[in-house]
Amino acid sequence: MIESDHRLAERVQIAAKNLGIDRPHYGPPKPLKPISAMHQVLVDVTPIELLHEVGRATVFQERAALRDIQRIWAQLRYCDAFSYGKVKLPRGRHLLRMSEDALAKRFHHANVQSETLGIGFAIILARHVLSHGDPSWTWIPVDAEMVLDAGFDIPEGRLRPYSRKDTKLRPDYFLFGHKSDGLLSRTRLVVLECKGTHYQKNVLEQLSKAAFQLQSVHVGGATPPGLMISTVLEAERITVHILDPDGDDELWQGDPAELSDETDQLNLSRTPSPENPVDNEALPEQLDLFPGLGPALQVFPEPAGTASLAEVYPIPAEQKGWFARVLSRTAAAASLLFAGDQTRAQRLISERQRQRTFGNREPDLPELHHRNTGIGIARGTSTTVRWTGGRRLEVFNGIDVALLTSLNEHGAGEYVSRTRAGKPEIDGTGDEVFLRAGDGTVTGFRLLPSSRRRRRI
């Protein structure tokens, strides 16, 4: 159930203001608004939707030697985290709830669980809220740090720029919106901050911090729109608290082919900077796949008696098209990496992004295969692990072959333009179920019979 009313907005606004007083370098939060049309609305969410979103959203989070297992670890770890309550709702529905095994997790394990699953709930509910306003837009989640790492010039001795002075506040994800009529391609940007907890008492603190994280990116001198979402995972129900800070949402519009424009790769002799976003000379060792953008200082109005500079990630207005291309390429790379195609994925991202994801290791070459899912043909990888009772669980992650072909032949922009809006398609029940999302990524779970063999002595 969604919670989003004026009382919640007022309480979070007060908590955020107090947080800003205690930590003046945060700066004042923007006004927070409820989404009244969504208040106390029940939204159909299935476990496979959550596992799919968590799996796809976290493909860039870890750099590890065992990348194939790391890539699906969240899906494996929480595939038994949900069950349904006993109370029957209209149309025979039941409230989704946490399973007994999930509720039995203690201490930091429970915190990691709520944070991870909070990502999945936030993406699904954010897409639901945005589609309610205009269902013709598609919304693709993109790891915000991966996008910001694409071209920022990083000061010597620092891994990446901080979003605010003396803090490490950064948003979690960008929702990259796309709408095309075949002639004109329009894009929008929504900054998403995802929180998760097992306790209602933590919601105010989580959302008050989120209010500042959403302000750490500026596009064309303005703060993009954002959604701050805190998911409470309780024994009998799951509640999602949503607020909507102010922001300007137009990012870029133009020919759909321009989203696949490769001209950025041809202009590596110059790297934009805050002082000169077009003509700043770059040293050879600074050259990158994308032109770099350095962090600039932005002065925010401060409460009386305080004075501080708030550091933000600035995307100059003249670089909106470049930023849209970075978003489209990073989104496409995430889909490829989700399917296990590491070689093609790393071709779409910058050197900084490659270092963050792969380090100095060469990409693995997992065996990709085609799978008829019942809702189309997908190409991807599968992993099988032991399940209870001697059975085995197979997890398949892939990408629709038609979209994959389009991506390989025409680039990331064509891939983004062919994604579709609406709920994901789900096929199967019982021991086998597959999901195809609007971005073409596919997840499947199958319970297989036992493969026990006689033990050799």
Secondary structure, DSSP 8 states (H G I E B T S, - for coil): -EE--HHHHHHHHHHHHHHHHHSGGG-----EE--GGGTT------HHHHHHHHHHHTTTS---S-HHHHHHHHHHHTTTSEEEEEEE-GGG-EEEEE-HHHHT--HHHHHHHHHHHHHHHHHHHHHHHHHHH-TT-EEEEEEHHHHHTTT----TT-SS--SBTTB----SEEEEEEEE-SS-EEEEEEEEEEEEES-GGGHHHHHHHHHHHTTSEEETTB---EEEEEEEE-SS-EEEEEEEE----EEEEE-GGGGG--HHHH-TTB---SS-TTT-B--GGG--SS-----EEE-----TT----EEEEEE-GGGHHHHHHHHHHHHHHHHHHHHT-HHHHHHSS-HHHHHHHHTTS-------EEEE-SS-EEEEEEEEEE-GGG-EEEEEEEEEHHHHHHHHHH-HHHHHHT---S--EEE--TTEEEEE-TTSEEEEEEEE---------
